[in-house]
Amino acid sequence: MKKILYTVKLGFTKLTAAALVGKGRTNVEMMTGNVTYATPIPPLATHHRRLRHARCGEQCLRFLP
């Protein structure tokens, strides 16, 4: 059977770090309590933790000379 591969352009290349973190937070908020995503892999807590780390890193970059 022939394998078919699809390419998806997400449009993240032109986003700032703050906008990317904002999109991630929106995704977590939309998935929280949604029965369609009852057990996402990785869990939402993991996504939330990674977003906190990304936000801290983004804020630290603002203060570099």
Secondary structure, 3 states (H helix, E strand, C coil): CCCCCCCCCCCCCCCCHHHHHHHHHHHHHHHCCCHHHCCCCCCHHHHHHHHHHHHHHHHHHHCCC
